[in-house]
């Protein structure tokens, strides 16, 4: 009997192919964890001044209706992560029956005019009820309120006092339940929110 016919010779995988497979697996794992780390890395943010924005031409002014709560959002119109923030804002507005007036500080670089802001994000903002859009050269007005990252918000009560600041997404470009939306919704219902600030996930202004 031919033993080789019963037990055929097993071919060994060349060592270099094993090394290539291991290196490829390590590369994919590294990219995966890098994406997770990037998505969960918050942008810079600071608390707004307790007295509200200083009044001069670059500043955001309070709503003319002092009985309204007001939400101010910093927006980089070219930031893809901001789409999720806008979607979450619209979800929040539905939850609170549009009790908020909204002001969008839309960033554009100092060496450009306001046409630089045009695009899908700005177009969507223009269709939100009780909202206004302000061109924000170099992000100056946003930074006066401590907002240095696109998607950051500051919520003012009817007396002009900032009651919440931070982001309204759980991570970059992520939609769904998050502490920012939950906290603002509770504030408008007269409840004590779990947090008055949250991390902001988006592009730096």
TORKOL-4160 file (C-alpha; in steps of 0.2 Angstrom, whole numbers, padded with zeros to 4 digits, m for minus):
205
<pt num="1" X="0000" Y="0000" Z="0000"/>
<pt num="2" X="0006" Y="0017" Z="m0004"/>
<pt num="3" X="0006" Y="0027" Z="0012"/>
<pt num="4" X="0008" Y="0043" Z="0003"/>
<pt num="5" X="m0008" Y="0040" Z="m0005"/>
<pt num="6" X="m0017" Y="0038" Z="0011"/>
<pt num="7" X="m0008" Y="0052" Z="0020"/>
<pt num="8" X="m0005" Y="0065" Z="0007"/>
<pt num="9" X="0009" Y="0077" Z="0011"/>
<pt num="10" X="0003" Y="0094" Z="0019"/>
<pt num="11" X="0010" Y="0109" Z="0010"/>
<pt num="12" X="0018" Y="0122" Z="0022"/>
<pt num="13" X="0013" Y="0140" Z="0020"/>
<pt num="14" X="0029" Y="0150" Z="0016"/>
<pt num="15" X="0035" Y="0160" Z="0031"/>
<pt num="16" X="0034" Y="0176" Z="0022"/>
<pt num="17" X="0016" Y="0174" Z="0018"/>
<pt num="18" X="0013" Y="0172" Z="0037"/>
<pt num="19" X="0022" Y="0188" Z="0041"/>
<pt num="20" X="0013" Y="0197" Z="0027"/>
<pt num="21" X="m0004" Y="0191" Z="0035"/>
<pt num="22" X="0001" Y="0196" Z="0052"/>
<pt num="23" X="0007" Y="0213" Z="0047"/>
<pt num="24" X="m0009" Y="0216" Z="0037"/>
<pt num="25" X="m0020" Y="0211" Z="0052"/>
<pt num="26" X="m0010" Y="0223" Z="0063"/>
<pt num="27" X="m0012" Y="0237" Z="0051"/>
<pt num="28" X="m0031" Y="0234" Z="0050"/>
<pt num="29" X="m0032" Y="0233" Z="0069"/>
<pt num="30" X="m0022" Y="0249" Z="0071"/>
<pt num="31" X="m0033" Y="0259" Z="0058"/>
<pt num="32" X="m0049" Y="0253" Z="0067"/>
<pt num="33" X="m0043" Y="0259" Z="0084"/>
<pt num="34" X="m0037" Y="0275" Z="0077"/>
<pt num="35" X="m0054" Y="0278" Z="0070"/>
<pt num="36" X="m0062" Y="0275" Z="0086"/>
<pt num="37" X="m0050" Y="0286" Z="0095"/>
<pt num="38" X="m0053" Y="0300" Z="0083"/>
<pt num="39" X="m0072" Y="0299" Z="0084"/>
<pt num="40" X="m0071" Y="0300" Z="0103"/>
<pt num="41" X="m0058" Y="0314" Z="0104"/>
<pt num="42" X="m0067" Y="0330" Z="0109"/>
<pt num="43" X="m0062" Y="0347" Z="0102"/>
<pt num="44" X="m0057" Y="0362" Z="0113"/>
<pt num="45" X="m0071" Y="0371" Z="0122"/>
<pt num="46" X="m0072" Y="0384" Z="0136"/>
<pt num="47" X="m0086" Y="0390" Z="0148"/>
<pt num="48" X="m0095" Y="0405" Z="0141"/>
<pt num="49" X="m0093" Y="0422" Z="0151"/>
<pt num="50" X="m0106" Y="0422" Z="0165"/>
<pt num="51" X="m0112" Y="0439" Z="0160"/>
<pt num="52" X="m0115" Y="0434" Z="0142"/>
<pt num="53" X="m0107" Y="0441" Z="0126"/>
<pt num="54" X="m0099" Y="0458" Z="0126"/>
<pt num="55" X="m0108" Y="0470" Z="0115"/>
<pt num="56" X="m0098" Y="0475" Z="0099"/>
<pt num="57" X="m0100" Y="0472" Z="0081"/>
<pt num="58" X="m0092" Y="0455" Z="0081"/>
<pt num="59" X="m0103" Y="0449" Z="0095"/>
<pt num="60" X="m0119" Y="0439" Z="0095"/>
<pt num="61" X="m0133" Y="0449" Z="0102"/>
<pt num="62" X="m0148" Y="0442" Z="0113"/>
<pt num="63" X="m0164" Y="0439" Z="0105"/>
<pt num="64" X="m0176" Y="0453" Z="0104"/>
<pt num="65" X="m0189" Y="0442" Z="0113"/>
<pt num="66" X="m0183" Y="0441" Z="0131"/>
<pt num="67" X="m0195" Y="0428" Z="0136"/>
<pt num="68" X="m0187" Y="0415" Z="0125"/>
<pt num="69" X="m0173" Y="0403" Z="0129"/>
<pt num="70" X="m0160" Y="0405" Z="0116"/>
<pt num="71" X="m0147" Y="0392" Z="0109"/>
<pt num="72" X="m0132" Y="0399" Z="0100"/>
<pt num="73" X="m0122" Y="0386" Z="0089"/>
<pt num="74" X="m0105" Y="0388" Z="0082"/>
<pt num="75" X="m0105" Y="0381" Z="0064"/>
<pt num="76" X="m0091" Y="0377" Z="0052"/>
<pt num="77" X="m0100" Y="0375" Z="0036"/>
<pt num="78" X="m0087" Y="0363" Z="0028"/>
<pt num="79" X="m0086" Y="0351" Z="0043"/>
<pt num="80" X="m0095" Y="0334" Z="0040"/>
<pt num="81" X="m0097" Y="0331" Z="0058"/>
<pt num="82" X="m0108" Y="0346" Z="0060"/>
<pt num="83" X="m0122" Y="0337" Z="0050"/>
<pt num="84" X="m0125" Y="0326" Z="0065"/>
<pt num="85" X="m0125" Y="0341" Z="0077"/>
<pt num="86" X="m0138" Y="0349" Z="0066"/>
<pt num="87" X="m0149" Y="0333" Z="0065"/>
<pt num="88" X="m0148" Y="0332" Z="0084"/>
<pt num="89" X="m0153" Y="0350" Z="0086"/>
<pt num="90" X="m0168" Y="0347" Z="0075"/>
<pt num="91" X="m0173" Y="0332" Z="0086"/>
<pt num="92" X="m0171" Y="0343" Z="0101"/>
<pt num="93" X="m0182" Y="0356" Z="0094"/>
<pt num="94" X="m0196" Y="0343" Z="0091"/>
<pt num="95" X="m0194" Y="0338" Z="0109"/>
<pt num="96" X="m0197" Y="0355" Z="0116"/>
<pt num="97" X="m0210" Y="0361" Z="0103"/>
<pt num="98" X="m0199" Y="0374" Z="0096"/>
<pt num="99" X="m0197" Y="0384" Z="0113"/>
<pt num="100" X="m0180" Y="0388" Z="0108"/>
<pt num="101" X="m0174" Y="0403" Z="0097"/>
<pt num="102" X="m0158" Y="0398" Z="0088"/>
<pt num="103" X="m0143" Y="0408" Z="0082"/>
<pt num="104" X="m0130" Y="0401" Z="0071"/>
<pt num="105" X="m0113" Y="0408" Z="0071"/>
<pt num="106" X="m0107" Y="0402" Z="0054"/>
<pt num="107" X="m0088" Y="0402" Z="0052"/>
<pt num="108" X="m0078" Y="0409" Z="0037"/>
<pt num="109" X="m0060" Y="0413" Z="0036"/>
<pt num="110" X="m0054" Y="0431" Z="0038"/>
<pt num="111" X="m0048" Y="0432" Z="0020"/>
<pt num="112" X="m0065" Y="0427" Z="0013"/>
<pt num="113" X="m0082" Y="0434" Z="0012"/>
<pt num="114" X="m0098" Y="0427" Z="0018"/>
<pt num="115" X="m0101" Y="0417" Z="0001"/>
<pt num="116" X="m0088" Y="0405" Z="0008"/>
<pt num="117" X="m0102" Y="0399" Z="0020"/>
<pt num="118" X="m0114" Y="0393" Z="0006"/>
<pt num="119" X="m0117" Y="0375" Z="0005"/>
<pt num="120" X="m0129" Y="0361" Z="0011"/>
<pt num="121" X="m0126" Y="0364" Z="0030"/>
<pt num="122" X="m0130" Y="0383" Z="0029"/>
<pt num="123" X="m0145" Y="0379" Z="0018"/>
<pt num="124" X="m0152" Y="0367" Z="0031"/>
<pt num="125" X="m0149" Y="0380" Z="0045"/>
<pt num="126" X="m0159" Y="0393" Z="0035"/>
<pt num="127" X="m0175" Y="0382" Z="0035"/>
<pt num="128" X="m0175" Y="0380" Z="0054"/>
<pt num="129" X="m0190" Y="0389" Z="0062"/>
<pt num="130" X="m0186" Y="0404" Z="0074"/>
<pt num="131" X="m0168" Y="0404" Z="0069"/>
<pt num="132" X="m0155" Y="0417" Z="0062"/>
<pt num="133" X="m0139" Y="0415" Z="0054"/>
<pt num="134" X="m0124" Y="0427" Z="0057"/>
<pt num="135" X="m0108" Y="0427" Z="0047"/>
<pt num="136" X="m0093" Y="0424" Z="0060"/>
<pt num="137" X="m0077" Y="0430" Z="0052"/>
<pt num="138" X="m0063" Y="0419" Z="0059"/>
<pt num="139" X="m0074" Y="0413" Z="0073"/>
<pt num="140" X="m0072" Y="0428" Z="0083"/>
<pt num="141" X="m0090" Y="0429" Z="0090"/>
<pt num="142" X="m0090" Y="0410" Z="0094"/>
<pt num="143" X="m0074" Y="0411" Z="0103"/>
<pt num="144" X="m0081" Y="0425" Z="0114"/>
<pt num="145" X="m0093" Y="0412" Z="0120"/>
<pt num="146" X="m0080" Y="0399" Z="0123"/>
<pt num="147" X="m0085" Y="0390" Z="0107"/>
<pt num="148" X="m0069" Y="0384" Z="0098"/>
<pt num="149" X="m0076" Y="0368" Z="0089"/>
<pt num="150" X="m0090" Y="0367" Z="0076"/>
<pt num="151" X="m0106" Y="0360" Z="0084"/>
<pt num="152" X="m0103" Y="0368" Z="0101"/>
<pt num="153" X="m0119" Y="0376" Z="0108"/>
<pt num="154" X="m0122" Y="0389" Z="0122"/>
<pt num="155" X="m0140" Y="0389" Z="0129"/>
<pt num="156" X="m0146" Y="0406" Z="0138"/>
<pt num="157" X="m0161" Y="0407" Z="0149"/>
<pt num="158" X="m0174" Y="0421" Z="0146"/>
<pt num="159" X="m0164" Y="0432" Z="0158"/>
<pt num="160" X="m0148" Y="0430" Z="0147"/>
<pt num="161" X="m0139" Y="0419" Z="0159"/>
<pt num="162" X="m0129" Y="0404" Z="0151"/>
<pt num="163" X="m0136" Y="0388" Z="0158"/>
<pt num="164" X="m0128" Y="0375" Z="0147"/>
<pt num="165" X="m0113" Y="0374" Z="0135"/>
<pt num="166" X="m0105" Y="0360" Z="0125"/>
<pt num="167" X="m0109" Y="0347" Z="0112"/>
<pt num="168" X="m0125" Y="0338" Z="0107"/>
<pt num="169" X="m0118" Y="0322" Z="0100"/>
<pt num="170" X="m0110" Y="0308" Z="0109"/>
<pt num="171" X="m0095" Y="0307" Z="0097"/>
<pt num="172" X="m0090" Y="0313" Z="0080"/>
<pt num="173" X="m0103" Y="0312" Z="0066"/>
<pt num="174" X="m0114" Y="0301" Z="0078"/>
<pt num="175" X="m0133" Y="0303" Z="0080"/>
<pt num="176" X="m0144" Y="0297" Z="0094"/>
<pt num="177" X="m0147" Y="0299" Z="0112"/>
<pt num="178" X="m0134" Y="0310" Z="0121"/>
<pt num="179" X="m0132" Y="0319" Z="0137"/>
<pt num="180" X="m0132" Y="0336" Z="0128"/>
<pt num="181" X="m0149" Y="0335" Z="0120"/>
<pt num="182" X="m0156" Y="0327" Z="0136"/>
<pt num="183" X="m0149" Y="0341" Z="0147"/>
<pt num="184" X="m0156" Y="0355" Z="0137"/>
<pt num="185" X="m0173" Y="0347" Z="0135"/>
<pt num="186" X="m0173" Y="0345" Z="0154"/>
<pt num="187" X="m0169" Y="0363" Z="0157"/>
<pt num="188" X="m0183" Y="0369" Z="0146"/>
<pt num="189" X="m0195" Y="0358" Z="0156"/>
<pt num="190" X="m0190" Y="0366" Z="0172"/>
<pt num="191" X="m0180" Y="0351" Z="0178"/>
<pt num="192" X="m0162" Y="0349" Z="0184"/>
<pt num="193" X="m0151" Y="0342" Z="0171"/>
<pt num="194" X="m0138" Y="0329" Z="0175"/>
<pt num="195" X="m0125" Y="0340" Z="0167"/>
<pt num="196" X="m0123" Y="0358" Z="0162"/>
<pt num="197" X="m0108" Y="0355" Z="0150"/>
<pt num="198" X="m0103" Y="0341" Z="0138"/>
<pt num="199" X="m0088" Y="0338" Z="0126"/>
<pt num="200" X="m0090" Y="0344" Z="0109"/>
<pt num="201" X="m0086" Y="0333" Z="0094"/>
<pt num="202" X="m0082" Y="0342" Z="0078"/>
<pt num="203" X="m0070" Y="0352" Z="0067"/>
<pt num="204" X="m0060" Y="0366" Z="0075"/>
<pt num="205" X="m0065" Y="0383" Z="0070"/>
